[in-house]
Amino acid sequence: MKQNFPDQIPIFPLNGVIYFPNTNLPLNIFEKRYLKLVNDCMETNKLMGMVQSKKNSNEVYKIGCLGEISHFEKTNDGRILIKLTGITRFEILKEVNNNKLYREFKVEYSKFYQDLENTKLQKLEEKTIENLLNKIKLFLRKNGFFLNWKEFNKLEQTQQINTLSMISPFSDEEKQKLLETIKVKEKTKILSEIIEFYLHDKESSNIKTIQ
């Protein structure tokens, strides 16, 4: 499955947020430059890129996700509420000099062609997903996070892995690593390893406290 996407896109850089294909991201837009970005997108193809910005820097990570504005709502106080539906990841080639309020980049999508394939073709072994879900349930419970499992179970496996990668309280670098991992199987392995690390770290801290 191949589609043509623009090779130059407006970018919304946001620290601590990753965003995947086949997931939805609600955004509350209030800064002037991003209000302009969203309005411009609505007048063209409704497509914009999301990418993590690096801490204490104007730099951004090289891999982000292209999304389509699937919901648009203006508020009485001048904000815009949107929902982005993820399409495919992209790799940034270079920034484009422009006279706009927001930043634009040249990008390419070829590395992430699997994002456009049928997610059912990337199905994981039941044992693999079951082990991961047992770990994530324990991890979320220990950290006081709530997940609507009824709705979560309606998602396809790839969407489940991407959703867990998005919502879990990992570091920016860990989230970025998950975003940049191309194959679902490898991403699942990394996600499982990160969770195991945090569970072990929390158990070690509890032992020290008791001692």
MDAnalysis code that builds the backbone (N, CA, C; Angstrom):
import MDAnalysis as mda
import numpy as np

u = mda.Universe.empty(633, n_residues=211, atom_resindex=np.repeat(np.arange(211), 3), trajectory=True)
u.add_TopologyAttr("name", ["N", "CA", "C"] * 211)
u.add_TopologyAttr("resid", np.arange(1, 212))
u.add_TopologyAttr("resname", ["MET", "LYS", "GLN", "ASN", "PHE", "PRO", "ASP", "GLN", "ILE", "PRO", "ILE", "PHE", "PRO", "LEU", "ASN", "GLY", "VAL", "ILE", "TYR", "PHE", "PRO", "ASN", "THR", "ASN", "LEU", "PRO", "LEU", "ASN", "ILE", "PHE", "GLU", "LYS", "ARG", "TYR", "LEU", "LYS", "LEU", "VAL", "ASN", "ASP", "CYS", "MET", "GLU", "THR", "ASN", "LYS", "LEU", "MET", "GLY", "MET", "VAL", "GLN", "SER", "LYS", "LYS", "ASN", "SER", "ASN", "GLU", "VAL", "TYR", "LYS", "ILE", "GLY", "CYS", "LEU", "GLY", "GLU", "ILE", "SER", "HIS", "PHE", "GLU", "LYS", "THR", "ASN", "ASP", "GLY", "ARG", "ILE", "LEU", "ILE", "LYS", "LEU", "THR", "GLY", "ILE", "THR", "ARG", "PHE", "GLU", "ILE", "LEU", "LYS", "GLU", "VAL", "ASN", "ASN", "ASN", "LYS", "LEU", "TYR", "ARG", "GLU", "PHE", "LYS", "VAL", "GLU", "TYR", "SER", "LYS", "PHE", "TYR", "GLN", "ASP", "LEU", "GLU", "ASN", "THR", "LYS", "LEU", "GLN", "LYS", "LEU", "GLU", "GLU", "LYS", "THR", "ILE", "GLU", "ASN", "LEU", "LEU", "ASN", "LYS", "ILE", "LYS", "LEU", "PHE", "LEU", "ARG", "LYS", "ASN", "GLY", "PHE", "PHE", "LEU", "ASN", "TRP", "LYS", "GLU", "PHE", "ASN", "LYS", "LEU", "GLU", "GLN", "THR", "GLN", "GLN", "ILE", "ASN", "THR", "LEU", "SER", "MET", "ILE", "SER", "PRO", "PHE", "SER", "ASP", "GLU", "GLU", "LYS", "GLN", "LYS", "LEU", "LEU", "GLU", "THR", "ILE", "LYS", "VAL", "LYS", "GLU", "LYS", "THR", "LYS", "ILE", "LEU", "SER", "GLU", "ILE", "ILE", "GLU", "PHE", "TYR", "LEU", "HIS", "ASP", "LYS", "GLU", "SER", "SER", "ASN", "ILE", "LYS", "THR", "ILE", "GLN"])
u.atoms.positions = np.array([
    [0.856, -1.196, 0.000],
    [0.000, 0.000, 0.000],
    [0.886, 1.237, 0.000],
    [0.800, 2.020, -1.063],
    [1.659, 3.189, -1.161],
    [0.814, 4.417, -1.448],
    [1.122, 5.504, -0.752],
    [0.405, 6.742, -0.961],
    [1.403, 7.867, -1.100],
    [0.944, 8.935, -1.744],
    [1.799, 10.107, -1.885],
    [1.461, 11.118, -0.797],
    [2.454, 11.462, -0.011],
    [2.292, 12.463, 1.028],
    [3.239, 13.624, 0.720],
    [2.929, 14.806, 1.212],
    [3.785, 15.959, 0.915],
    [5.188, 15.780, 1.465],
    [6.185, 16.193, 0.672],
    [7.572, 16.060, 1.135],
    [8.027, 17.283, 1.937],
    [7.143, 18.269, 2.049],
    [7.393, 19.421, 2.922],
    [6.154, 19.637, 3.780],
    [6.342, 19.580, 5.114],
    [5.186, 19.659, 6.008],
    [5.441, 20.627, 7.164],
    [4.373, 21.231, 7.679],
    [4.495, 22.030, 8.902],
    [4.651, 21.105, 10.093],
    [5.456, 21.531, 11.042],
    [5.760, 20.684, 12.194],
    [5.325, 21.361, 13.492],
    [4.672, 20.576, 14.348],
    [4.341, 21.005, 15.705],
    [5.306, 20.269, 16.633],
    [6.372, 20.954, 17.103],
    [7.294, 20.293, 18.026],
    [6.756, 20.365, 19.448],
    [6.795, 19.236, 20.144],
    [6.247, 19.192, 21.496],
    [7.093, 18.259, 22.341],
    [7.584, 18.757, 23.445],
    [8.450, 17.963, 24.316],
    [7.642, 16.909, 25.075],
    [8.180, 15.686, 25.133],
    [7.565, 14.645, 25.951],
    [6.371, 13.948, 25.344],
    [6.060, 14.251, 24.087],
    [4.894, 13.633, 23.448],
    [5.327, 12.874, 22.203],
    [4.985, 11.598, 22.139],
    [5.143, 10.856, 20.895],
    [3.772, 10.419, 20.415],
    [3.722, 10.129, 19.156],
    [2.448, 9.960, 18.492],
    [2.653, 8.958, 17.359],
    [1.763, 7.986, 17.242],
    [1.947, 6.884, 16.313],
    [0.833, 6.814, 15.269],
    [1.122, 6.120, 14.152],
    [0.051, 5.827, 13.191],
    [-1.077, 5.043, 13.862],
    [-2.284, 5.270, 13.370],
    [-3.483, 4.565, 13.855],
    [-3.802, 4.860, 15.319],
    [-3.314, 6.001, 15.805],
    [-3.716, 6.463, 17.140],
    [-4.249, 7.883, 17.007],
    [-4.980, 8.328, 18.014],
    [-5.548, 9.673, 18.006],
    [-4.913, 10.523, 19.107],
    [-4.608, 11.755, 18.764],
    [-3.980, 12.668, 19.716],
    [-4.788, 13.955, 19.805],
    [-5.443, 14.223, 20.953],
    [-6.153, 15.493, 21.128],
    [-5.170, 16.604, 21.483],
    [-5.352, 17.769, 20.911],
    [-4.464, 18.903, 21.175],
    [-5.282, 20.157, 21.433],
    [-4.827, 20.918, 22.419],
    [-5.430, 22.200, 22.775],
    [-4.481, 23.290, 22.277],
    [-4.845, 23.969, 21.197],
    [-3.962, 24.933, 20.546],
    [-4.297, 26.347, 21.012],
    [-3.281, 27.061, 21.530],
    [-3.527, 28.432, 22.003],
    [-2.429, 29.417, 21.603],
    [-1.220, 28.928, 21.284],
    [-0.154, 29.835, 20.850],
    [-0.441, 30.342, 19.443],
    [-0.118, 31.628, 19.202],
    [-0.433, 32.276, 17.928],
    [0.141, 31.515, 16.731],
    [1.420, 31.078, 16.848],
    [2.068, 30.413, 15.706],
    [1.401, 29.089, 15.364],
    [0.920, 28.374, 16.397],
    [0.298, 27.081, 16.123],
    [-1.175, 27.216, 15.749],
    [-1.796, 28.301, 16.174],
    [-3.139, 28.610, 15.677],
    [-3.072, 28.850, 14.167],
    [-2.027, 29.584, 13.757],
    [-1.820, 29.852, 12.334],
    [-1.524, 28.562, 11.576],
    [-0.692, 27.701, 12.173],
    [-0.354, 26.415, 11.550],
    [-1.616, 25.592, 11.292],
    [-2.445, 25.465, 12.324],
    [-3.651, 24.645, 12.202],
    [-4.616, 25.233, 11.179],
    [-4.803, 26.538, 11.210],
    [-5.702, 27.174, 10.246],
    [-5.204, 26.990, 8.813],
    [-3.889, 27.098, 8.620],
    [-3.321, 26.885, 7.288],
    [-3.537, 25.441, 6.836],
    [-3.372, 24.488, 7.764],
    [-3.585, 23.075, 7.430],
    [-5.033, 22.820, 7.022],
    [-5.956, 23.458, 7.723],
    [-7.371, 23.256, 7.418],
    [-7.721, 23.807, 6.041],
    [-6.960, 24.785, 5.580],
    [-7.231, 25.383, 4.266],
    [-6.557, 24.614, 3.132],
    [-5.679, 23.665, 3.487],
    [-4.984, 22.904, 2.442],
    [-5.369, 21.425, 2.519],
    [-4.486, 20.604, 3.124],
    [-4.712, 19.151, 3.097],
    [-4.994, 18.534, 4.460],
    [-5.062, 19.367, 5.503],
    [-5.326, 18.930, 6.888],
    [-4.190, 18.082, 7.476],
    [-3.021, 18.100, 6.839],
    [-1.903, 17.275, 7.288],
    [-0.851, 18.115, 8.012],
    [-0.358, 17.590, 9.128],
    [0.714, 18.248, 9.873],
    [1.553, 17.185, 10.565],
    [2.786, 17.534, 10.884],
    [3.675, 16.597, 11.544],
    [3.829, 16.916, 13.016],
    [3.945, 15.859, 13.818],
    [4.253, 15.992, 15.243],
    [5.627, 15.383, 15.474],
    [6.458, 16.093, 16.231],
    [7.780, 15.570, 16.537],
    [8.186, 16.055, 17.919],
    [8.983, 15.261, 18.619],
    [9.458, 15.664, 19.941],
    [10.551, 16.724, 19.812],
    [10.443, 17.751, 20.616],
    [11.527, 18.727, 20.699],
    [12.495, 18.276, 21.785],
    [13.772, 18.612, 21.603],
    [14.779, 18.234, 22.585],
    [14.807, 19.254, 23.703],
    [15.065, 18.793, 24.920],
    [15.033, 19.656, 26.092],
    [16.070, 20.765, 25.998],
    [15.664, 21.957, 26.423],
    [16.557, 23.119, 26.485],
    [17.261, 23.381, 25.155],
    [16.527, 23.186, 24.066],
    [17.140, 23.342, 22.748],
    [16.061, 23.651, 21.719],
    [16.494, 24.244, 20.597],
    [15.586, 24.490, 19.486],
    [15.548, 23.297, 18.539],
    [16.345, 22.286, 18.857],
    [16.432, 21.105, 18.001],
    [15.244, 20.175, 18.217],
    [14.977, 19.390, 17.183],
    [13.929, 18.363, 17.280],
    [14.535, 17.017, 16.911],
    [13.874, 15.942, 17.342],
    [14.309, 14.613, 16.937],
    [14.022, 14.428, 15.446],
    [14.705, 13.477, 14.843],
    [14.635, 13.290, 13.388],
    [13.421, 12.492, 12.921],
    [12.792, 11.769, 13.848],
    [11.638, 10.942, 13.476],
    [10.382, 11.466, 14.155],
    [9.332, 11.637, 13.363],
    [8.046, 12.080, 13.897],
    [6.918, 11.340, 13.204],
    [5.701, 11.838, 13.364],
    [4.536, 11.170, 12.771],
    [3.636, 12.186, 12.073],
    [3.231, 11.840, 10.868],
    [2.306, 12.660, 10.100],
    [0.882, 12.356, 10.545],
    [0.110, 13.416, 10.765],
    [-1.272, 13.214, 11.180],
    [-2.233, 14.054, 10.367],
    [-3.464, 13.613, 10.323],
    [-4.527, 14.361, 9.658],
    [-5.482, 14.908, 10.716],
    [-5.848, 16.167, 10.577],
    [-6.791, 16.776, 11.513],
    [-8.172, 16.169, 11.253],
    [-8.627, 15.347, 12.175],
    [-9.906, 14.650, 12.001],
    [-11.036, 15.314, 12.792],
    [-10.662, 16.231, 13.672],
    [-11.666, 17.011, 14.412],
    [-11.120, 18.406, 14.617],
    [-11.967, 19.411, 14.398],
    [-11.558, 20.823, 14.494],
    [-12.677, 21.606, 15.163],
    [-12.312, 22.332, 16.215],
    [-13.330, 23.087, 16.953],
    [-12.721, 24.374, 17.526],
    [-13.341, 25.492, 17.239],
    [-12.888, 26.774, 17.789],
    [-13.660, 27.075, 19.069],
    [-12.959, 27.601, 20.069],
    [-13.600, 27.941, 21.341],
    [-13.861, 29.449, 21.409],
    [-14.684, 29.842, 22.363],
    [-15.029, 31.258, 22.506],
    [-13.851, 32.118, 22.953],
    [-12.864, 31.505, 23.594],
    [-11.725, 32.282, 24.080],
    [-10.529, 32.257, 23.118],
    [-10.781, 31.840, 21.875],
    [-9.737, 31.945, 20.857],
    [-8.866, 30.716, 20.676],
    [-9.097, 29.669, 21.453],
    [-8.320, 28.445, 21.290],
    [-8.918, 27.582, 20.166],
    [-8.136, 26.608, 19.735],
    [-8.631, 25.616, 18.780],
    [-8.382, 24.235, 19.371],
    [-9.418, 23.412, 19.372],
    [-9.303, 22.032, 19.833],
    [-9.307, 21.131, 18.604],
    [-8.272, 20.312, 18.485],
    [-8.213, 19.407, 17.342],
    [-7.932, 17.980, 17.807],
    [-8.220, 17.056, 16.921],
    [-7.795, 15.669, 17.109],
    [-7.012, 15.273, 15.878],
    [-5.801, 14.769, 16.107],
    [-4.954, 14.290, 15.020],
    [-5.056, 12.776, 14.930],
    [-5.265, 12.272, 13.738],
    [-5.262, 10.841, 13.515],
    [-3.976, 10.470, 12.785],
    [-3.167, 9.617, 13.419],
    [-1.857, 9.289, 12.877],
    [-1.933, 8.473, 11.597],
    [-1.051, 8.798, 10.648],
    [-1.031, 8.110, 9.355],
    [0.248, 7.292, 9.185],
    [1.391, 7.974, 9.204],
    [2.664, 7.293, 9.018],
    [3.795, 8.107, 9.633],
    [4.841, 7.414, 10.045],
    [6.020, 8.116, 10.556],
    [6.836, 8.682, 9.395],
    [7.667, 9.649, 9.712],
    [8.531, 10.254, 8.700],
    [9.911, 10.511, 9.292],
    [10.860, 10.724, 8.394],
    [12.212, 11.105, 8.788],
    [12.500, 12.498, 8.269],
    [12.978, 13.372, 9.147],
    [13.296, 14.738, 8.751],
    [14.615, 14.770, 7.984],
    [14.600, 15.447, 6.836],
    [15.805, 15.613, 6.032],
    [16.486, 16.947, 6.334],
    [15.685, 18.006, 6.354],
    [16.237, 19.327, 6.676],
    [15.101, 20.309, 6.950],
    [15.444, 21.391, 7.655],
    [14.464, 22.440, 7.911],
    [14.413, 23.381, 6.712],
    [13.221, 23.902, 6.453],
    [13.004, 24.826, 5.339],
    [12.936, 26.247, 5.866],
    [13.698, 27.134, 5.262],
    [13.609, 28.551, 5.640],
    [12.312, 29.124, 5.086],
    [11.534, 29.738, 5.950],
    [10.285, 30.349, 5.488],
    [10.031, 31.644, 6.259],
    [8.993, 32.345, 5.864],
    [8.627, 33.591, 6.550],
    [7.339, 33.422, 7.350],
    [7.077, 32.161, 7.723],
    [5.862, 31.847, 8.483],
    [6.162, 31.876, 9.979],
    [5.107, 31.863, 10.774],
    [5.262, 31.856, 12.229],
    [5.742, 30.498, 12.731],
    [5.475, 29.443, 11.978],
    [5.799, 28.082, 12.405],
    [6.880, 27.483, 11.501],
    [7.404, 26.358, 11.929],
    [8.511, 25.719, 11.220],
    [8.013, 24.660, 10.230],
    [8.763, 24.535, 9.128],
    [8.469, 23.513, 8.124],
    [9.736, 22.713, 7.831],
    [9.535, 21.454, 7.457],
    [10.671, 20.576, 7.208],
    [10.451, 19.750, 5.956],
    [11.555, 19.432, 5.287],
    [11.541, 18.441, 4.221],
    [11.610, 17.070, 4.884],
    [10.756, 16.167, 4.470],
    [10.697, 14.838, 5.113],
    [10.574, 13.741, 4.062],
    [10.843, 12.501, 4.490],
    [10.566, 11.347, 3.640],
    [9.965, 10.233, 4.483],
    [9.230, 9.350, 3.830],
    [8.424, 8.351, 4.521],
    [8.851, 6.912, 4.226],
    [9.767, 6.715, 3.285],
    [10.034, 5.378, 2.749],
    [10.449, 4.356, 3.803],
    [11.168, 4.788, 4.816],
    [11.651, 3.866, 5.849],
    [10.501, 3.210, 6.611],
    [9.354, 3.875, 6.634],
    [8.233, 3.428, 7.469],
    [7.038, 2.965, 6.630],
    [7.322, 2.318, 5.496],
    [6.251, 1.869, 4.609],
    [5.287, 0.901, 5.304],
    [5.782, 0.184, 6.326],
    [4.914, -0.776, 7.019],
    [3.771, -0.100, 7.770],
    [3.918, 1.187, 8.064],
    [2.840, 1.905, 8.753],
    [1.556, 1.925, 7.935],
    [1.689, 1.756, 6.617],
    [0.531, 1.839, 5.730],
    [-0.021, 0.469, 5.359],
    [0.618, -0.574, 5.886],
    [0.132, -1.923, 5.615],
    [-0.988, -2.298, 6.579],
    [-1.703, -3.323, 6.217],
    [-2.760, -3.850, 7.082],
    [-2.126, -4.323, 8.393],
    [-2.558, -3.751, 9.516],
    [-1.958, -4.096, 10.804],
    [-2.160, -5.564, 11.168],
    [-3.155, -6.215, 10.572],
    [-3.381, -7.626, 10.866],
    [-2.255, -8.507, 10.330],
    [-1.516, -7.986, 9.346],
    [-0.393, -8.737, 8.787],
    [0.796, -8.756, 9.741],
    [0.766, -7.872, 10.753],
    [1.882, -7.763, 11.686],
    [1.535, -8.393, 13.040],
    [0.657, -9.350, 13.008],
    [0.134, -9.946, 14.238],
    [1.234, -10.638, 15.045],
    [1.214, -10.400, 16.356],
    [2.181, -11.006, 17.268],
    [1.642, -12.329, 17.808],
    [2.534, -13.147, 18.343],
    [2.102, -14.382, 18.981],
    [1.301, -14.040, 20.232],
    [0.263, -14.817, 20.482],
    [-0.618, -14.563, 21.618],
    [0.159, -14.539, 22.943],
    [1.128, -15.444, 23.079],
    [1.914, -15.510, 24.311],
    [2.712, -14.240, 24.527],
    [3.245, -13.688, 23.433],
    [4.040, -12.455, 23.503],
    [3.200, -11.292, 23.995],
    [2.028, -11.111, 23.405],
    [1.158, -9.996, 23.788],
    [0.590, -10.205, 25.187],
    [0.312, -11.455, 25.541],
    [-0.222, -11.757, 26.876],
    [0.807, -11.424, 27.959],
    [2.060, -11.806, 27.741],
    [3.126, -11.492, 28.701],
    [3.310, -9.996, 28.854],
    [3.262, -9.277, 27.729],
    [3.424, -7.827, 27.775],
    [2.292, -7.171, 28.553],
    [1.073, -7.592, 28.290],
    [-0.084, -6.986, 28.954],
    [-0.074, -7.260, 30.456],
    [0.383, -8.427, 30.857],
    [0.500, -8.722, 32.296],
    [1.493, -7.776, 32.961],
    [2.593, -7.516, 32.281],
    [3.612, -6.598, 32.814],
    [3.092, -5.167, 32.874],
    [2.421, -4.744, 31.819],
    [1.959, -3.352, 31.763],
    [0.857, -3.107, 32.789],
    [0.011, -4.103, 33.031],
    [-1.037, -3.954, 34.043],
    [-0.421, -3.750, 35.425],
    [0.596, -4.544, 35.724],
    [1.298, -4.413, 37.001],
    [2.011, -3.064, 37.084],
    [2.659, -2.694, 36.009],
    [3.405, -1.429, 35.958],
    [2.477, -0.226, 36.162],
    [1.366, -0.195, 35.450],
    [0.427, 0.930, 35.570],
    [-0.188, 0.980, 36.966],
    [-0.510, -0.185, 37.506],
    [-1.110, -0.241, 38.843],
    [-0.134, 0.281, 39.897],
    [1.117, -0.135, 39.796],
    [2.132, 0.306, 40.766],
    [2.400, 1.807, 40.680],
    [2.152, 2.390, 39.504],
    [2.408, 3.815, 39.313],
    [1.140, 4.670, 39.366],
    [0.019, 4.025, 39.726],
    [-1.228, 4.768, 39.916],
    [-1.871, 5.274, 38.639],
    [-1.614, 4.593, 37.514],
    [-2.206, 4.999, 36.248],
    [-3.410, 4.120, 35.924],
    [-4.389, 4.729, 35.275],
    [-5.614, 4.014, 34.925],
    [-5.721, 3.890, 33.407],
    [-6.129, 2.727, 32.934],
    [-6.365, 2.507, 31.510],
    [-7.722, 1.837, 31.343],
    [-8.498, 2.345, 30.412],
    [-9.807, 1.754, 30.119],
    [-9.574, 0.479, 29.297],
    [-9.467, -0.642, 30.002],
    [-9.118, -1.900, 29.344],
    [-10.222, -2.382, 28.405],
    [-11.454, -2.032, 28.687],
    [-12.560, -2.450, 27.824],
    [-12.392, -1.848, 26.427],
    [-12.061, -0.562, 26.381],
    [-11.837, 0.109, 25.101],
    [-10.513, -0.333, 24.480],
    [-9.511, -0.515, 25.335],
    [-8.188, -0.920, 24.863],
    [-8.248, -2.266, 24.144],
    [-9.029, -3.199, 24.666],
    [-9.121, -4.538, 24.092],
    [-9.813, -4.559, 22.733],
    [-10.470, -3.462, 22.365],
    [-11.112, -3.370, 21.052],
    [-10.093, -3.042, 19.955],
    [-8.910, -2.582, 20.358],
    [-7.894, -2.179, 19.392],
    [-7.182, -3.397, 18.813],
    [-6.675, -3.234, 17.592],
    [-5.828, -4.271, 17.013],
    [-4.491, -4.269, 17.739],
    [-3.742, -5.354, 17.622],
    [-2.503, -5.503, 18.383],
    [-1.521, -4.353, 18.153],
    [-1.336, -3.974, 16.895],
    [-0.388, -2.890, 16.593],
    [-0.817, -1.598, 17.272],
    [-2.115, -1.323, 17.243],
    [-2.640, -0.136, 17.911],
    [-2.426, -0.220, 19.419],
    [-2.568, -1.418, 19.976],
    [-2.344, -1.604, 21.410],
    [-0.902, -1.277, 21.780],
    [0.050, -1.792, 20.999],
    [1.465, -1.538, 21.269],
    [1.775, -0.052, 21.151],
    [1.255, 0.582, 20.111],
    [1.491, 2.013, 19.915],
    [0.851, 2.850, 21.024],
    [-0.345, 2.463, 21.437],
    [-1.039, 3.190, 22.507],
    [-0.267, 3.093, 23.818],
    [0.206, 1.889, 24.151],
    [0.991, 1.708, 25.371],
    [2.285, 2.516, 25.320],
    [2.911, 2.571, 24.152],
    [4.133, 3.357, 23.990],
    [3.862, 4.843, 24.196],
    [2.691, 5.296, 23.767],
    [2.330, 6.712, 23.893],
    [2.027, 7.114, 25.331],
    [1.241, 6.294, 26.029],
    [0.690, 6.736, 27.311],
    [1.557, 6.395, 28.516],
    [2.496, 5.457, 28.350],
    [3.298, 5.024, 29.504],
    [4.255, 6.123, 29.950],
    [4.470, 6.244, 31.262],
    [5.302, 7.335, 31.807],
    [6.805, 7.033, 31.694],
    [7.285, 6.964, 30.442],
    [8.697, 6.714, 30.189],
    [9.419, 8.036, 29.955],
    [10.741, 7.966, 29.858],
    [11.531, 9.157, 29.535],
    [11.332, 9.517, 28.063],
    [11.664, 10.773, 27.702],
    [11.541, 11.212, 26.309],
    [12.376, 10.331, 25.389],
    [13.589, 9.977, 25.847],
    [14.493, 9.167, 25.027],
    [13.932, 7.762, 24.805],
    [13.322, 7.186, 25.845],
    [12.734, 5.854, 25.710],
    [11.550, 5.883, 24.754],
    [10.734, 6.924, 24.868],
    [9.592, 7.040, 23.969],
    [10.046, 7.229, 22.527],
    [11.098, 8.015, 22.357],
    [11.610, 8.246, 21.014],
    [12.167, 6.965, 20.403],
    [12.824, 6.176, 21.221],
    [13.347, 4.895, 20.744],
    [12.215, 4.000, 20.255],
    [11.119, 3.972, 20.983],
    [9.959, 3.182, 20.569],
    [9.388, 3.703, 19.254],
    [9.329, 5.016, 19.111],
    [8.801, 5.617, 17.889],
    [9.673, 5.261, 16.689],
    [10.977, 5.238, 16.889],
    [11.904, 5.020, 15.785],
    [12.057, 3.542, 15.411],
    [11.598, 2.641, 16.274],
    [11.701, 1.209, 15.983],
    [10.679, 0.834, 14.922],
    [11.163, 0.286, 13.826],
    [10.313, 0.099, 12.655],
    [9.327, -1.050, 12.806],
    [9.814, -2.232, 13.193],
    [8.958, -3.415, 13.226],
    [8.239, -3.562, 14.568],
    [6.993, -3.966, 14.500],
    [6.159, -4.109, 15.695],
    [6.748, -5.125, 16.664],
    [7.266, -6.221, 16.130],
    [7.831, -7.263, 16.985],
    [8.998, -6.723, 17.810],
    [9.874, -5.964, 17.175],
    [11.020, -5.391, 17.874],
    [10.577, -4.312, 18.865],
    [9.576, -3.544, 18.474],
    [9.043, -2.501, 19.358],
    [8.441, -3.122, 20.622],
    [7.753, -4.240, 20.442],
    [7.155, -4.947, 21.578],
    [8.242, -5.427, 22.536],
    [9.327, -5.930, 21.981],
    [10.441, -6.409, 22.795],
    [11.045, -5.258, 23.610],
    [11.264, -4.124, 22.971],
    [11.836, -2.962, 23.664],
    [10.878, -2.446, 24.731],
    [9.595, -2.393, 24.408],
    [8.588, -1.944, 25.368],
    [8.587, -2.841, 26.595],
    [8.664, -4.142, 26.380],
    [8.694, -5.106, 27.476],
    [9.940, -4.907, 28.344],
    [11.078, -4.664, 27.708],
    [12.332, -4.468, 28.446],
    [12.293, -3.188, 29.289],
    [11.711, -2.137, 28.756],
    [11.603, -0.876, 29.504],
    [10.727, -1.069, 30.738],
    [9.608, -1.756, 30.555],
    [8.690, -2.003, 31.672],
    [9.367, -2.852, 32.744],
    [10.081, -3.884, 32.313],
    [10.802, -4.744, 33.258],
    [11.815, -3.934, 34.065],
    [12.495, -3.018, 33.404],
    [13.478, -2.178, 34.090],
    [12.819, -1.341, 35.184],
    [11.689, -0.720, 34.845],
    [10.994, 0.121, 35.822],
    [10.418, -0.703, 36.974],
    [9.899, -1.880, 36.660],
    [9.362, -2.751, 37.716],
    [10.479, -3.194, 38.665],
    [11.617, -3.571, 38.105],
    [12.760, -3.990, 38.911],
    [13.275, -2.830, 39.750],
    [13.336, -1.646, 39.143],
    [13.832, -0.458, 39.843],
    [12.927, -0.098, 41.015],
    [11.610, -0.234, 40.801],
    [10.647, 0.094, 41.861],
    [10.736, -0.928, 42.994],
    [10.911, -2.204, 42.639],
    [11.049, -3.240, 43.658],
    [12.319, -3.030, 44.480],
    [13.401, -2.650, 43.820],
    [14.676, -2.386, 44.507],
    [14.532, -1.229, 45.487],
    [13.802, -0.198, 45.074],
    [13.573, 0.964, 45.934],
    [12.752, 0.582, 47.150],
    [11.773, -0.295, 46.951],
    [10.936, -0.729, 48.082],
    [11.747, -1.546, 49.083],
    [12.659, -2.392, 48.586],
    [13.501, -3.201, 49.467],
    [14.406, -2.306, 50.307],
    [14.975, -1.283, 49.651],
    [15.858, -0.365, 50.364],
    [15.105, 0.379, 51.463],
    [13.846, 0.765, 51.137],
    [13.024, 1.498, 52.103],
    [12.715, 0.634, 53.315],
    [12.394, -0.638, 53.083],
    [12.075, -1.556, 54.169],
    [13.304, -1.796, 55.063],
    [14.473, -1.930, 54.429],
    [15.686, -2.156, 55.189],
    [16.026, -0.946, 56.051],
])
